[in-house]
Amino acid sequence: MSSVLIVDDSRTSRRVLKDILTRAGYEIVGEAINGKEGYEQYARLRPDIVTMDITMPEMDGIESLRLIRKDFPEAKVVMITAAGQKDKMMEAVKIGASEFVSKPFIEETVLEALEHCLK
């Protein structure tokens, strides 16, 4: 069973992702509400995969991705994007994002992205 850390400032998004992933047999090992917490929890929990929202208060997903990849180059991070974030997506790819999923979530797309990370 693969472990997942969910990083998103939206409680609803976290709940929806958690439901999708739990049903598919993933273990949710933590949840964080901003990039700073996401980085701290990643360092502590070392999950197999992180789902990382791009737009969050305090520290956004791009900055958190940058820190995680710097300290843990093997990290698998799936970026969660809202419509119209093409520039940020390109930046995330350069930093080393493994996959992208857009909101609103489509269960199949979310699961495909995570499966792709584990290959």
N, C-alpha and C positions, 0 to 999 in steps of 0.2 A: 504494500500500500504506500503510495507516494504522499509526502507531506507538503502542505501548501500554507503559505502565509498570505493573507489578503490585506492589501493596503489601499484604503479608500476612505475619503472623508464622509461619504454618503452611507448612512446606516442602511438605507434601502438597497443600495448596490451591494454592500457587504452581505446582506441577508440573501439576496437573489443568487449571488455567486456561491455562497456557502451551501445553499440548497442544491444547486446544480452539481457542485463538486462532491458533496456528501453522497448524493444519490448515485454518482458514478464511481464511488468507492475511494475517493481521496480523503485523506485525513487533514482537517483544518487544524493546524497547530497554533495559529495565532491570528490576531486581527490588529491592524494599526490604523489610526485616523489621519496620519500625515506622513510625509517622507522621512522626517527625523525619527519618529517612532518606528517606521518601517525599517529603517537602517538598523536601529538598535535591536529590534526584535530579530531581524535576519542574523545579525552577529551572534545573538544569544541562542536562537533556535536552529539555525542552519537548515531550513526546510529544502526540499528538493526543488520546489518552484515557488516563485513569488508572483502574485498578480498585483500590478502597481498602477493605480490611477495616475494620470498625468497632472491634472489640475487639483491641487490641494493647498490648504493654508500652511503657513509656517515654513515648510519645505516641499516643493513640488516633486512629482514623480521622476522628472528628468535628473534633478540634483541628487535624489536618493539613489537612482539607478547608477549615476556616476560614482557615488561613494561605495556602493555595494560592489560594483565591478572592479573598482580600484583595489579594494581590500580582499575581495573574493572573486577572482577572475572566472572561476568555474560556475558562478551563479547563473541560474536560469530565471530570467525575469520576463513575464508576459505583461506588456504595457496595455492599459485600458484607456481607450481614447474616445472622446466625444466628437461629434461632427465638427469639421473645420479645424482640425489640429494637424494638418499635413506637415507644417514646418517642424513642429515638436516631434512628430513621428520620425521624420528624417534625422533629426538630432539624436533621438533615442536609438535608431539603427546604428548610427556612427559610434555611439557609446557602447553598444553591445546588447541591445534588447533582443531576446530570443524570438519573440512573437508579438502579434498585436491582436486585440479583440476590441470591437467597438460597442459602445452603448447605443441603444438598448441591447442587452445581451440576448443572443440566440444560442440556446443550449448547445446545439451541435457545433457551432463555431467555437465556443468556449472550450469544449472538450477536445476538439481537433487541435486547437492551439497548444493545450497542455500535453496531449499525446505526442505532438511534434517535438516538444521540448525534451521529452523523455527518451526519444529515439537516439 
